[in-house]
Each structure stands twice: as structure tokens, then as C-alpha cells.
Amino acid sequence: MASQEPPETRRTDRSHWNWLLLVPIVIPLLTLLFNKEEPRLAGFPAFYWMQLAFIPLGVVTTLIVYRMTKRKED
Amino acid sequence: MKDHLTELIIFGFLFLLVSGMGFVAARWRRPATMDSLDEWGLGGRNFGSWISWFLIGGDLYTAYTFVAVPALVFGAGAMGFYAVPYTIVVYPLVFLVLIRLWSVSHVHGFVTPADFVRARFGSPTLALLVAITGIVATMPYIALQLIGIEAVLKAMGVTGHLPIIIAFAILAAYTYQSGLRAPALIAFVKDVLIYLVIIVAVLYIPSKLGGWGDIFDAAEKKFAATPNPGDGTLLNGANQLNYAMLAFGSALALFLYPHSITGVLASKDRNVIKRNMAALPAYSLVLGLIALLGFMAIAAGTKPIGTDSNTVVPVLFDQMFPSWFTGVAYAAIGIGALVPAAIMSIAAANLFTRNIYKEYIRKDATEKQEATVSKLVSLVVKVGAVACILLLDPQFSIDLQLIGGVIILQTLPAVALGLMTRWFHRGALIAGWAAGLAWGMWLLYEIPNPLKGKKHFGGSAYNLSELGFDTKMTIYVGVLALALNLLVAILGTLILKAAKVKDGDDATKSDDYVADAGDPKVKELELTGST
């Protein structure tokens, strides 16, 4: 991707992909989403398994942003 | 103590093993000389992705976290789980900021966050405030690592302060000799042990307690029977906002701590940092599972030693594991205290050297003199931490650590926002820092904790009703203080700019913030300003 790379030579960290980082920042803070008992998963109340599931969410989104904003020269 | 002989032997063996590694670390990756802060204090600024992952992970997820978080879950339930969203949110939050910090530090040779502030805002005063804030916030954090070791020793029946003094003397000696290389090397052992212990614990202990469902049910039953409305396996209407804000505020604060920045600046290039922002949450998973040990302790009917709830996890291990494996688990916690304690003392020492000694005492200090001063100060810092624990009530360190989190947040406008924009006026940043600090301290002072029988410094959750809001909700003090700080900094900047008050010069260029390894460095900085 990174087709929005401007033709100028100056380097920049700007990228539309960076907005994706907002997802794992906002979602784990919305307690309304996960502050409940049901459904349980393997005995875990939703409160616990959902928050643990946000960890892979954070990893994947951060990884995508890293891959997509990697500089051409490396 | 005799009952715990096997545990003591295993613990002692592993402890001595990593101590040996600490001394050998001086020769690891062969520096030509240890006589500069780049080598002693930042390990040569050359750590790759793997070493950085172990180092930063070992640095941020401390022994105290590993005993205090499950202790909190054991005592209060869901609220203690805030550590999980906190350590998920933090990496995407700082992703773009840290790479800029790395770049500008690479170009200009900055060792501390205060070095950056000094150059960015041309203000030694603001840099001094950032440095002092960092040192004050870090000191009690080091002391808390001792509490982590002490919890383990207590569980093995070892009492008295001598073992702690010996452990810290060894730590001080090899940190003095090897600098940041010592914790970087030890972090491998620490993290392997922690992962091993936790994987075994979450597979083995629930099978003995009837499964995860039973564990959560037991916890629900316990909290339902207590009179405290704030506990439970779920959050309630009053503490949800505090939960989210505590996670958010702690995430904002984490990479303002000088020891976190030391770990970041030791990386060899930007990609190492970016990759680690994606890979470090692996530790958050471990932390989440460790937090759940608190519920396992409830289900297992674990009783902490005396009134020290921090001993809950060590006692649980002792109950559940064969003694040789308990020894391994204790060693994991004990060694887990050494890595962050070493990095924190290095970071605090570097702040003193760069932003107090070199700035105010000896302006023409050579690199060798800087390294020598830093090494000595790292010893002083550790003696101070031990003295804190021995001479004062440990509760005092815990209170100080609570305050530390709130005050380190007050450096956010200068350090983190300063990396993104040069809009703020140095005078306004100083005013904002002072306002946030004063109000934050006052709010903390005002919070009682009836459960512990304390009138002041009883926690960090402030009742919004005290501010005139018609609600039962509470909120993390750090976020309130930071809001005032920002307000003052913004208004102050508008006023000072309108009044055309002289601002400091910016010694950095916008290109510096996107530089990568291999780009030219500025060896001698021409710093201006005397405010």
C-alpha cells in the first residue's frame, strides 16, 4: 500500500494507517462493552475473557500499522 | 524456615546465577569503553528487537506489579483487572510519540527526557523540573521492588532485613560495573522463568480447584458476602469511569517514567521500537493471567501472612506447587525485582548527571566524568531505596508511588506534547506543571480510605460529587490534575504569546524527529537560553 506517499523527498510519519491505532486505544476503555457476566467462555465471565481478547486486537492493529508505514528504503 | 529448605536452595541458586550474569554482562557485546553514558547508561544504544523486548518487558512489568495486582484482585476483584486495559492501551497510544523521541535523541545524543526538554524549549529550569519530577517518581518505585522480594522471603519464612540488604548490595555492585547491560542480560532469565511459572500456574492450579467456572463462582460468593460496595467480580456504576480513567491515565504516565525511556533509547533503530509496540502486549497476557491468581487464591482459601496482602500469591504457590517448583516461582518474582530496580536506578542517576550535575555543577564535564557520576549516583539511589523500606513504614512507599504516578503525568505537556508540537511557551509549561502538581497532591491528600482506617492518601479515586457533580462516580486523580495542567499551559501560552514574552529557542529541527539509524548525529549542541 502506502500509495499516498507524496512525491517530495522529505520523510514523514504521517499516514492514514495511523488512525487504526485508535481502535485498541478506545475499545478497551469502553467498560459498557464488557462489564457483564454473560456469556461465559470456558468458565470466564465476559468481563475477563473479553478484556484478554483485546490483547490480540491490540497486537494485530499495531502490527498492521507497522507493516503499512514501514519505510521503502528498508 | 526449615519447611521451606528446598524452596530456599532453588531460590538461592537462581539468584546467585543471575548475579554472576550481572557481573559478566560488562563484557557482553564488547564495548570499547564503559566510560560514557551511551555505553554504561544505554548499553551502547544498540539493542535489537529481541533484546529490547526482554529488556523493556522486564522493565515495565515489575515484581511489585506481579504481587500487587493479584493482591488487589484478591481484595477488590474487578477493579484490580485495570492493569490489563492499561497495558493494552499504552502501546498504540505511545507508538507515534516514542519513534519521534528515539529519532531526536539519536540525532542530538539525548540520554534523558529532560535532555530533550532542555533543547526543545531552551529552558534549563523546565528541564530541571522534569528531571526532579522523574527522580522523585522513580525512587519509591525502586523501594516497591524491595517489597516484592520481601513478600517472597516472608512466604519462605525468612524474616529480618539482612537478606534484602545483601540482595540489593549485590544488585548495586553489578549495576555499577555493567550498567544497562546487566538488567538486559538478566531480563532473559527473568522473563523465561515468569512465562514458565505462569503457564504452569494457569494450567495446573485451576485443575486442582475444579476449573475456572468454580474459581469465578467462589470469588463472586466472597465479594457478595462483604459489606464493601466497591468490590465484586464486575464493576459497578460508581467505579466504571474510574476503571477506564485509571487505565488511561496510567497508560499516559508509563512512558513518561525515566526508566521506560531508558529502555526505549537503548534500541538501535526506529523499527525495533515499532516492532516492540506490537510484541510487548505478550506481557500483558501474562499480567492478566497473574491478576487472576488473586481469584484462584480466593477459591483455594489462601490466607495472606499477617495483614500483608502482597503475600497472597507467594502463599498460594506454596499451597499448590511441589516445593522445588515453588522455589522456581519465588526466584522468578525475586529476579523480577532486580531488572526494573537496576534500570530505574540507572535512569534516575542519568537524570541527576545530565540535568543537575552537568547543567548546574560542572558544565564542562567530560563523558568519562558523566559516567563516573552516574555510577556513583546509582549506588546512592539504591541505598536510598533500601533506607526507605527499612526506616519508614512500607505503606509510605506505596503512598509515594501513588503520588509518583500523578506527578509524573504532569511532565506530559513538556515531554510528550513537546515531541509533537513546539506551540507551548516554556513559561506556560512551568506554570501548568506547578498547577497540576499542586492540585493533584491536594486531591490525593483529601482521599480517605475507611477500610484501612486512613484519613489521607487513601487511594487515587476521587469522588466527583466533591467537585459539585451530582453523581456517585469516582475518577482517577492523575487525569484531573493533568486536565488542569493542560488548561493552564494552553491559556498561559496564549497570554505569554500575546504579551510577546520571550520564549526559549528550539535547538531541534523538524527533520530530527524522523531521523533513523545511520543519519548524521549532532555531537555538540549549541544550547541557548538561561531561564
Boltz contact constraints between the chains, C-beta under 6 A:
constraints:
  - contact:
      token1: [A, 11]
      token2: [B, 514]
      max_distance: 6.0
  - contact:
      token1: [A, 13]
      token2: [B, 514]
      max_distance: 6.0
  - contact:
      token1: [A, 21]
      token2: [B, 92]
      max_distance: 6.0
  - contact:
      token1: [A, 21]
      token2: [B, 95]
      max_distance: 6.0
  - contact:
      token1: [A, 24]
      token2: [B, 92]
      max_distance: 6.0
  - contact:
      token1: [A, 25]
      token2: [B, 89]
      max_distance: 6.0
  - contact:
      token1: [A, 25]
      token2: [B, 92]
      max_distance: 6.0
  - contact:
      token1: [A, 25]
      token2: [B, 93]
      max_distance: 6.0
  - contact:
      token1: [A, 28]
      token2: [B, 85]
      max_distance: 6.0
  - contact:
      token1: [A, 28]
      token2: [B, 88]
      max_distance: 6.0
  - contact:
      token1: [A, 28]
      token2: [B, 89]
      max_distance: 6.0
  - contact:
      token1: [A, 29]
      token2: [B, 244]
      max_distance: 6.0
  - contact:
      token1: [A, 29]
      token2: [B, 248]
      max_distance: 6.0
  - contact:
      token1: [A, 31]
      token2: [B, 235]
      max_distance: 6.0
  - contact:
      token1: [A, 31]
      token2: [B, 240]
      max_distance: 6.0
  - contact:
      token1: [A, 31]
      token2: [B, 243]
      max_distance: 6.0
  - contact:
      token1: [A, 31]
      token2: [B, 244]
      max_distance: 6.0
  - contact:
      token1: [A, 35]
      token2: [B, 234]
      max_distance: 6.0
  - contact:
      token1: [A, 35]
      token2: [B, 235]
      max_distance: 6.0
  - contact:
      token1: [A, 43]
      token2: [B, 211]
      max_distance: 6.0
  - contact:
      token1: [A, 43]
      token2: [B, 212]
      max_distance: 6.0
  - contact:
      token1: [A, 43]
      token2: [B, 213]
      max_distance: 6.0
  - contact:
      token1: [A, 44]
      token2: [B, 212]
      max_distance: 6.0
  - contact:
      token1: [A, 45]
      token2: [B, 216]
      max_distance: 6.0
  - contact:
      token1: [A, 47]
      token2: [B, 234]
      max_distance: 6.0
  - contact:
      token1: [A, 51]
      token2: [B, 84]
      max_distance: 6.0
  - contact:
      token1: [A, 52]
      token2: [B, 288]
      max_distance: 6.0
  - contact:
      token1: [A, 54]
      token2: [B, 88]
      max_distance: 6.0
  - contact:
      token1: [A, 55]
      token2: [B, 88]
      max_distance: 6.0
  - contact:
      token1: [A, 55]
      token2: [B, 281]
      max_distance: 6.0
  - contact:
      token1: [A, 55]
      token2: [B, 284]
      max_distance: 6.0
  - contact:
      token1: [A, 55]
      token2: [B, 285]
      max_distance: 6.0
  - contact:
      token1: [A, 58]
      token2: [B, 88]
      max_distance: 6.0
  - contact:
      token1: [A, 58]
      token2: [B, 281]
      max_distance: 6.0
  - contact:
      token1: [A, 59]
      token2: [B, 278]
      max_distance: 6.0
  - contact:
      token1: [A, 59]
      token2: [B, 281]
      max_distance: 6.0
  - contact:
      token1: [A, 62]
      token2: [B, 92]
      max_distance: 6.0
  - contact:
      token1: [A, 62]
      token2: [B, 277]
      max_distance: 6.0
  - contact:
      token1: [A, 62]
      token2: [B, 278]
      max_distance: 6.0
  - contact:
      token1: [A, 63]
      token2: [B, 278]
      max_distance: 6.0
  - contact:
      token1: [A, 66]
      token2: [B, 274]
      max_distance: 6.0
  - contact:
      token1: [A, 66]
      token2: [B, 278]
      max_distance: 6.0
